[in-house]
Each structure stands twice: as C-alpha cells, then as structure tokens.
C-alpha cells in the first residue's frame, strides 16, 4: 500500500512539491498535479519509465525549469526556484549522470569552480582550494586526491568529486541522477557506504535509478511515476522488484534475460593486435585481439575509460588505430567510410544516442530510413518512393513498439527509451552480420530495457554476431555468452562461459587487482 499516512503534514518534510504541473509550449504535459515529498535524513528513490516525468520534476526542484502551476516548499517556506544558483541557496544540489568536471584541471580546482578562494580578491588561492578539499573530504568521508588531474582519476573518484562539490556549496538535499551507471560493484558498495554516512548526518538524498537491486538495497522510500503522474509513495521494504516494475510500466515485466545456450558458428568479426595512442600520448588500446562468432553474444566489461569507447571508435571509423586489423567475414573495415562498413553488415547502437544515434530535429521516418534511403525499393534515382518509405516506417514503429504521435514527429521529442527504440529499429532491421551494441540500455526504463535485450538475444540466436559493451554488470553477465574484461586498454580476462561468474570476480579484473595469463586470454581468438 502507498505510504500516505504523513500526507499534508509540512513539519515532516524538508521538501514539499505540491500539485506540480508542467506543460511545455508545444502542449506536452510532462507533469500533472504531482506531489513529491522528502523527509530529512532519508534516501528516496524516484522511479519511472523514460518520459514518465521524473527528470522534469527534478529539474524544477533544482531550478533548471519552472512549474506551470503548483508550489515548492523548502523547510516550510514557499520558494521560487528560478535558477540553480537560487536552489543552491536553499540547500539543494544535483549530481548529474554525466559528470560536470573539467578534465584538464585538478580535483581542487574543479572543487572551487564558480566560488574560488582568492588572495586579495584577485588571484586564485590554490593552496586554500587544496585545504578546503582535504577538510571536506575528511568531514564527509569522501576521500579524494586534491592535486590529481581529473582526467587521470578513476570514475569512482570523479563521482566523489561531484558529490563534494555540491556539499561544499551547502547542499543538504542531494539529487543524484543514475549515480552508479558507470561504477563497478566495488565502487557502488563504497558509494552506498558514503550515502548512508550522509543520511546518518541528516542529509536527504533523491536517488534516480533504473537498477532495481540498488533501489531495494539503499532507499527508504520510493515514488513511482507513470505518464507524468505519481503512482504513489511506498516504503521500500513493503514492495518487491516485480511490484515496482508493474507500477512503472503498467504490466508484468520479465526482469531476467531468458536465452537458450549459444551454438557459435563461424567467426564474423576478427580483431587482431589493435593499438591506439590518443592525442595526449596515452595508450588507450594495447594489443587487443578477439573474435565474435555467429550466434554468439560476446560481452565487454570494464570501468569506463579503459579502452571500450576507443575500440568501438576504431570498428566504426570514428577513429583510426595506430596498428592492428579488423575484418568482417574476412573483409577489412578499418578506415572505410561508415556507409561501406554498414554495407559489409555492421550495425551500431552508439553509446551516446543523441550525438551519434539520431538527428534530433529530423522526423522519426527520416531517422529510420537514413541508412537505406538509397536502396532501389525506396529510391528510383529520380524520385523517392514515398509509399514504400511510409510502409517501412510504420512497420518498424509497430514492430519495435515506438510510442509516438506519428512517423512525422521529431525524434528528439520522444522519451529516452523511445529514442533508443528508433535507433535499435534502424540498426536491427537492416540484416546485420554483426551488431556493435554499446551501452544499449543505458538510462532507459525497465520496459524498453526488457524489449531491447530480448531483441539482441533473438538476433544472436538467429545467427547474428553481437559485440556487447556495457557498464551494467548484471546486463553484461546475463546477456553475454562469453565475456572479455578490459583494463588499461588491454584484455585482462576472458571467460568462455559467463555461467557462475559473479560481479565481485569481475570487479577484481576491472580494477586491475587480477589479470589472467596470456594463454587464458588467448582463448578469445578462435583460429
């Protein structure tokens, strides 16, 4: 049952958002009379499918957007949060999913951006910045190296820097957007210890996540949203993961990946001795070799920044390796124009769907046929066959369950999950030989996640070779038939079978605490 016994009692809450409605100029109602209340010293989950309205609600709490109607009350006082700087003065801080740090600056310099301690009011006092960082690092049990350059520190420490930045600015209420999206299990456990420490000191944390295991472990209460409305507030201990999924999606969701055992065929993607040195002289890929076979999902796990992005860049010609080869069905793909790479049967679900996956201001139809518009069935050379294009688009919208008003809607107006479905529909429907699936379900809801994972399994079992890159350890373990772990640009481990593999074991290789022998790693090449 929803936890409603405190409804209407202002003294129970540090934040009360009452009957919040947000209607955009185009008529889209992102929030409709939503109530959202936070108690002091709780970790409160905010959950819902992409497009459910949770991000809009939190943008209003942080002053990035303003409600069309409704009241926001902080510590019993009605406030007008007209900007993030105003929100900060009321003790509200936000830790974004994509870190807002300057890589070329030190931790201490990042810590004081926008509020630098100075000498004589003019020169930045770096010694004072280091002292401030050390002092607050100890106070909040968030230990960071103030002198380290942000570009050189691990992802887990970057997360701590972001949290400290908010706390130093006086935040008592922290909004955390997908805080564990790029963390290992060990880093996640460490973060949870730190969040519980903050909670014990009276801090309030909003925890936005699609990871149900983490929600069950770390939160006290949760608010579930669907279609811009609140579906109720629940004590976490009173609900199951299945209950949460049903409330979010409106139907039962299969939370575990169901797949038959793989029967791998011939090698489709063959990578040998690939190396890449970036513009700063750092070796991001170090003698990487592997095969992906027909009917197999080969997963790649690793802490972000250990070569996974660079590997995908090489395979789809976003960049060129210093040395090494990559072939699809025996034919070279390195350095080819991307259309030629596609013609050889390579499909890509990119890590950043907004930057590389879609043209946001183009229509759904234009995005769906962008890779095949030159085919004779759609293009006679003089005129487009509009009827065939419409039929293809409508078929893909239906088959991939894209929720939209029409094929002519701008794809950028869709929710994150539906944008990803448009990308997946295009990439999965062009008869691929190999799919490069880079973070295919990052930041999308359980319903869209379930759909995309099932499609990946279906295609692999139909004979497609799938290379899966994912920072979600549950996903990479459940979906993968075999698994590579990368560390410092090299393959640190290869597991021919993921059955029985645990995230703790994976974490040891991901963090560089363990490394397999060359003979064990070499098994990933099936020569």
C-alpha positions in Angstrom: 0.0 0.0 0.0 1.2 3.6 -0.7 2.8 5.3 2.3 0.2 8.1 2.7 -0.1 8.5 6.4 2.0 11.6 6.5 0.3 13.3 3.6 -0.2 17.0 4.2 1.9 17.4 7.3 4.5 20.1 6.4 6.6 19.6 9.5 7.5 16.0 8.4 9.2 17.3 5.3 12.3 19.3 4.2 10.8 19.4 0.7 7.1 19.5 -0.4 6.3 19.7 -4.1 2.5 20.2 -4.2 0.3 19.7 -7.3 3.2 20.4 -9.7 2.1 20.7 -13.3 4.5 21.4 -16.2 3.1 22.0 -19.7 5.6 22.9 -22.4 4.7 25.4 -25.1 4.1 22.6 -27.6 1.3 21.3 -25.4 3.2 18.3 -23.9 2.2 17.9 -20.3 5.4 16.4 -18.6 3.9 16.6 -15.0 0.3 16.6 -14.0 -0.5 17.6 -10.4 2.4 15.7 -8.9 3.0 15.6 -5.2 6.6 14.8 -4.1 7.7 15.0 -0.5 11.1 14.4 1.1 11.8 13.7 4.8 15.0 14.8 6.4 17.6 12.1 6.6 16.1 9.7 4.1 17.2 8.2 0.8 14.2 8.5 -1.5 14.0 6.8 -4.9 12.3 8.5 -7.8 11.4 5.9 -10.4 9.5 5.7 -13.7 9.9 4.9 -17.4 11.7 7.3 -19.6 9.2 10.1 -20.3 7.3 9.5 -17.1 8.2 13.0 -15.9 10.8 12.3 -13.2 13.6 14.3 -14.8 11.3 17.3 -15.4 10.2 17.2 -11.8 13.8 17.2 -10.5 14.8 20.0 -13.0 12.1 22.1 -11.3 13.5 21.3 -7.9 17.0 22.3 -9.0 15.7 25.5 -10.7 16.6 24.4 -14.2 12.9 24.7 -15.2 9.9 26.3 -13.6 6.4 24.7 -13.0 3.4 25.9 -14.9 1.5 25.6 -11.6 1.9 24.2 -8.1 4.0 25.0 -5.1 7.5 24.1 -3.9 8.0 24.4 -0.2 11.5 24.1 1.4 11.7 23.7 5.2 8.2 25.1 5.5 8.8 28.1 3.3 7.2 28.5 -0.2 10.1 29.3 -2.6 10.5 30.4 -6.2 13.5 28.3 -7.6 14.2 30.5 -10.6 17.7 29.1 -11.2 20.2 26.5 -10.0 22.0 29.2 -8.0 18.8 30.0 -6.2 18.2 26.3 -5.5 21.7 26.1 -4.1 21.0 28.9 -1.6 18.1 26.8 -0.4 20.4 23.8 0.2 19.6 21.8 -3.0 22.4 20.3 -5.0 22.4 18.0 -8.0 24.9 15.4 -9.1 24.4 14.8 -12.8 24.7 11.4 -14.6 27.3 12.9 -16.9 30.0 14.5 -14.7 30.3 18.3 -15.0 34.0 18.3 -14.4 36.9 20.0 -16.4 39.3 17.1 -17.2 42.4 19.4 -17.6 42.0 20.9 -14.1 43.0 19.3 -10.7 40.4 18.0 -8.3 40.8 21.0 -6.0 40.5 23.4 -9.0 37.3 21.7 -10.1 36.0 21.8 -6.5 36.1 25.6 -6.4 34.9 26.4 -9.9 32.5 29.3 -9.6 33.5 30.0 -6.0 37.3 30.2 -6.0 39.0 31.3 -2.7 41.3 34.2 -3.6 44.2 36.2 -2.2 43.4 39.9 -2.1 40.2 39.2 -4.0 42.0 38.7 -7.3 44.4 35.7 -7.5 43.0 32.2 -7.0 44.4 30.7 -3.9 45.2 27.2 -4.9 46.6 26.3 -1.5 43.4 27.3 0.1 41.5 25.2 -2.5 43.6 22.2 -1.6 43.0 22.8 2.1 39.2 23.2 1.5 39.1 19.9 -0.4 41.1 18.0 2.2 39.0 19.4 5.0 35.6 18.5 3.4 36.9 15.2 2.1 37.6 14.1 5.7 34.4 15.7 7.1 32.2 13.8 4.6 34.2 10.6 4.4 34.7 11.1 0.7 38.4 10.8 0.2 39.8 12.3 -3.0 43.3 13.4 -4.1 43.1 17.3 -4.4 46.2 17.5 -6.5 45.3 14.8 -9.1 44.2 15.9 -12.6 40.6 14.9 -13.1 41.5 13.3 -16.5 43.7 10.9 -14.6 41.4 9.8 -11.8 39.1 6.8 -11.9 35.3 7.1 -12.4 34.5 6.3 -8.8 36.7 9.3 -7.6 35.0 11.6 -10.2 31.7 10.7 -8.6 33.0 11.7 -5.2 34.3 15.0 -6.5 30.9 15.8 -7.9 29.2 15.0 -4.5 31.8 17.0 -2.6 31.3 20.0 -5.0 27.6 20.0 -4.0 28.2 19.6 -0.3 30.9 22.3 -0.2 28.3 24.7 -1.7 26.0 23.9 1.2 23.7 21.3 -0.2 21.6 19.5 2.4 19.4 17.8 -0.2 21.2 15.9 -3.0 19.6 14.9 -6.2 21.6 12.0 -7.7 20.8 11.1 -11.3 21.8 7.5 -12.2 24.8 7.7 -9.8 26.0 4.1 -10.3 25.7 4.0 -14.1 29.4 3.8 -14.7 30.6 2.2 -11.4 31.9 -1.2 -10.6 30.2 -3.3 -7.9 33.0 -2.4 -5.5 32.7 1.3 -6.3 29.0 1.1 -5.9 29.3 -0.5 -2.5 31.7 2.2 -1.5 29.3 4.9 -2.7 26.5 3.3 -0.7 28.5 3.4 2.5 29.2 7.1 1.8 25.5 7.9 1.1 24.4 6.1 4.3 27.0 8.2 6.2 25.5 11.4 4.7 22.0 10.1 5.6 23.1 9.5 9.2 24.2 13.1 9.4 20.8 14.3 8.4 21.3 14.8 4.6 18.4 13.9 2.3 19.1 12.1 -1.0 17.0 11.7 -4.1 18.2 8.6 -5.8 17.1 8.3 -9.5 17.9 4.9 -10.9 16.6 2.1 -13.1 18.6 -0.6 -11.2 16.0 -2.3 -9.0 18.6 -4.2 -6.9 20.2 -1.0 -5.9 16.8 0.7 -5.1 15.9 -2.2 -2.8 19.3 -2.0 -1.0 19.8 1.7 -0.5 16.5 3.5 -0.3 14.0 4.1 2.5 11.0 5.1 0.4 10.2 5.5 -3.3 7.9 7.5 -5.5 6.9 5.9 -8.8 5.8 8.0 -11.8 4.0 7.0 -14.9 2.7 9.2 -17.8 3.5 12.4 -15.8 1.6 11.4 -12.7 2.6 9.9 -9.4 1.6 6.3 -8.9 2.1 6.5 -5.2 4.7 6.6 -2.5 5.9 3.4 -0.9 8.1 2.2 1.9 10.8 0.2 0.0 10.6 -2.7 2.5 6.9 -3.1 1.6 7.3 -3.7 -2.1 9.1 -6.2 -4.4 11.0 -5.5 -7.6 8.1 -7.0 -9.5 5.7 -4.6 -7.8 7.9 -1.7 -8.8 8.2 -2.8 -12.4 4.4 -3.3 -12.7 3.7 0.1 -11.3 6.2 1.8 -13.6 5.2 0.0 -16.8 1.6 -0.9 -16.2 2.2 -4.7 -16.8 4.3 -7.5 -15.6 8.0 -7.3 -16.8 10.4 -10.1 -17.2 13.4 -8.9 -15.2 15.9 -11.7 -16.1 17.3 -12.4 -19.5 15.9 -15.7 -20.9 18.0 -17.3 -23.6 19.0 -20.7 -25.0 22.6 -21.8 -24.8 24.6 -20.4 -27.7 25.8 -22.6 -30.6 28.5 -20.3 -32.1 29.2 -20.7 -35.8 32.0 -19.2 -38.0 34.0 -16.1 -36.9 32.3 -12.9 -38.3 34.2 -10.1 -36.6 38.0 -10.7 -36.2 40.2 -8.1 -34.4 43.9 -8.6 -34.2 46.7 -6.7 -32.3 44.8 -3.4 -32.2 46.6 -0.5 -30.6 45.7 3.2 -30.3 47.6 6.1 -28.7 45.5 9.2 -28.0 46.4 12.8 -28.6 47.9 13.0 -25.1 50.2 10.1 -25.7 48.3 7.6 -23.6 47.9 4.1 -25.0 44.1 3.5 -24.9 44.2 0.2 -26.8 47.1 -2.2 -26.1 47.4 -5.3 -28.4 43.7 -6.1 -28.4 42.7 -9.3 -30.2 39.4 -11.2 -30.2 36.7 -12.9 -32.3 33.0 -12.7 -32.4 31.2 -15.6 -33.9 27.8 -16.2 -35.5 25.1 -16.9 -32.9 27.2 -15.5 -30.0 27.0 -12.5 -27.7 30.5 -11.6 -26.7 30.4 -9.1 -23.8 33.0 -6.5 -23.0 33.1 -5.2 -19.4 35.3 -2.6 -17.8 35.4 0.6 -15.8 34.8 3.4 -18.3 38.0 4.9 -19.7 39.7 1.6 -20.2 39.5 1.4 -24.0 36.0 0.3 -24.6 34.9 3.6 -26.3 38.1 3.7 -28.4 37.6 0.1 -29.5 34.1 1.0 -30.9 35.5 4.1 -32.5 38.1 2.0 -34.4 35.5 -0.5 -35.6 33.1 2.1 -37.0 35.7 4.6 -38.3 35.2 7.3 -35.8 39.0 7.0 -35.4 41.9 5.0 -36.9 44.1 2.7 -34.9 47.9 3.1 -34.8 48.3 -0.6 -35.6 46.1 -3.7 -35.9 43.4 -5.1 -38.1 39.6 -5.7 -38.0 37.7 -7.7 -40.6 34.1 -8.7 -41.1 33.7 -12.0 -42.9 37.3 -11.7 -44.0 37.0 -8.2 -45.4 38.7 -5.2 -43.9 36.6 -2.5 -42.2 39.4 -0.2 -40.8 39.3 3.3 -42.2 36.4 2.6 -44.6 33.6 5.2 -44.9 30.8 4.3 -42.5 28.3 3.6 -45.3 30.7 1.0 -46.6 31.1 -0.5 -43.1 27.3 -0.8 -43.0 27.3 -2.4 -46.4 29.6 -5.1 -45.0 26.9 -5.9 -42.4 28.0 -3.9 -39.4 25.3 -2.2 -37.3 25.9 0.2 -34.4 24.0 1.1 -31.3 26.2 4.0 -30.2 26.9 4.9 -26.5 25.6 8.4 -27.0 22.3 8.1 -28.9 21.7 11.8 -29.0 25.1 12.6 -30.6 25.6 9.6 -32.8 22.4 7.7 -33.0 19.8 10.2 -34.2 19.2 13.6 -35.9 17.0 15.1 -33.2 15.3 17.7 -35.4 14.6 15.2 -38.1 11.4 13.1 -38.2 11.1 9.5 -36.9 10.7 8.4 -40.5 13.8 10.2 -41.7 15.9 8.7 -38.9 14.5 5.2 -39.5 15.3 5.1 -43.3 18.5 7.2 -43.2 20.7 4.1 -43.7 18.7 2.7 -46.6 17.2 5.7 -48.4 19.4 4.9 -51.4 18.1 1.4 -51.9 16.1 0.8 -55.2 13.0 -0.1 -53.3 12.9 3.4 -51.8 14.7 5.5 -54.5 14.5 5.1 -58.2 17.3 7.6 -58.8 15.0 10.4 -59.6 12.2 10.3 -57.0 11.7 8.7 -53.6 9.0 6.0 -53.4 7.1 7.7 -50.6 4.6 4.8 -50.3 7.3 2.3 -49.7 9.1 4.6 -47.2 5.9 5.1 -45.2 5.2 1.4 -45.2 8.7 0.6 -44.0 8.5 3.3 -41.3 5.1 2.2 -40.0 6.2 -1.4 -39.9 9.2 -0.6 -37.8 7.3 1.7 -35.4 4.8 -1.1 -34.8 7.4 -3.9 -34.6 9.6 -2.0 -32.2 6.8 -0.5 -30.1 7.9 3.1 -30.6 5.4 5.3 -28.7 4.8 8.4 -30.8 2.1 10.6 -32.3 3.1 9.9 -35.9 6.0 9.0 -38.2 6.4 12.7 -38.8 7.1 13.6 -35.2 10.6 15.0 -34.5 12.6 12.1 -32.9 14.1 14.5 -30.3 10.6 15.0 -28.8 10.4 11.3 -27.8 11.4 9.9 -24.4 14.9 8.4 -24.0 13.6 4.9 -24.2 11.6 5.5 -27.4 14.6 7.3 -29.0 16.7 4.2 -28.3 13.9 2.1 -29.8 14.2 4.2 -33.0 18.0 3.6 -33.1 17.5 -0.1 -32.4 14.8 -0.5 -35.0 17.0 1.0 -37.7 20.1 -0.9 -36.7 18.4 -4.3 -36.1 16.3 -4.3 -39.3 19.0 -3.9 -41.9 20.0 -7.6 -42.0 23.2 -7.1 -40.0 26.1 -9.7 -39.8 27.4 -8.1 -36.6 25.9 -5.7 -34.1 28.1 -3.4 -32.1 25.8 -2.8 -29.1 27.5 0.0 -27.0 25.6 0.6 -23.7 22.3 -0.4 -25.4 20.1 0.1 -22.4 21.9 2.9 -20.5 19.5 5.4 -18.9 16.3 3.8 -20.2 13.4 2.2 -18.3 12.7 -1.4 -17.5 10.1 -1.8 -20.2 12.4 -0.6 -23.0 15.3 -2.5 -21.5 13.4 -5.7 -21.5 12.4 -5.2 -25.1 15.9 -4.4 -26.4 17.6 -7.3 -24.5 15.0 -9.7 -25.9 15.7 -8.4 -29.5 19.5 -8.8 -29.0 19.0 -12.4 -27.9 16.6 -13.2 -30.8 19.0 -11.8 -33.4 22.1 -13.6 -31.9 20.2 -16.9 -31.8 19.2 -16.3 -35.5 22.9 -16.2 -36.4 23.9 -12.6 -35.9 27.3 -11.9 -34.1 26.8 -9.5 -31.3 29.6 -7.5 -29.5 28.0 -6.0 -26.3 29.7 -3.3 -24.4 28.0 -2.4 -21.1 28.9 -0.8 -17.8 25.8 -2.6 -16.3 27.4 -5.7 -14.8 24.0 -7.5 -14.4 23.3 -6.8 -18.1 26.7 -7.9 -19.4 26.6 -11.1 -17.3 23.1 -12.1 -18.2 23.2 -11.2 -21.9 26.7 -12.4 -22.7 27.6 -16.0 -23.8 31.3 -15.2 -23.4 32.9 -12.2 -21.8 36.0 -10.0 -22.1 37.1 -7.7 -19.3 39.3 -4.7 -20.2 41.7 -2.8 -18.0 44.2 -0.1 -19.1 43.3 -0.7 -22.7 44.1 -4.4 -22.7 42.2 -7.6 -22.2 42.7 -8.5 -18.6 40.4 -11.6 -18.6 38.3 -13.8 -20.9 35.5 -16.1 -19.7 34.3 -18.6 -22.3 31.1 -19.1 -20.3 29.5 -16.5 -18.0 27.5 -19.1 -16.0 28.6 -18.8 -12.4 30.6 -15.6 -12.9 30.0 -13.0 -10.1 30.3 -9.3 -10.2 32.8 -9.4 -7.4 35.1 -11.6 -9.5 34.6 -9.3 -12.5 35.3 -6.2 -10.3 38.7 -7.6 -9.4 39.8 -7.8 -13.0 38.1 -4.5 -13.9 40.1 -2.7 -11.2 43.3 -4.4 -12.1 43.6 -6.4 -8.9 43.8 -9.6 -11.0 44.9 -10.5 -14.5 44.8 -13.8 -16.4 47.7 -15.4 -18.2 48.3 -14.7 -21.9 47.3 -18.3 -22.6 43.9 -17.9 -20.9 43.2 -14.6 -22.6 44.3 -16.0 -26.0 41.3 -18.4 -26.0 39.1 -15.5 -27.2 40.7 -15.9 -30.6 39.2 -19.0 -32.3 41.9 -19.5 -35.0 
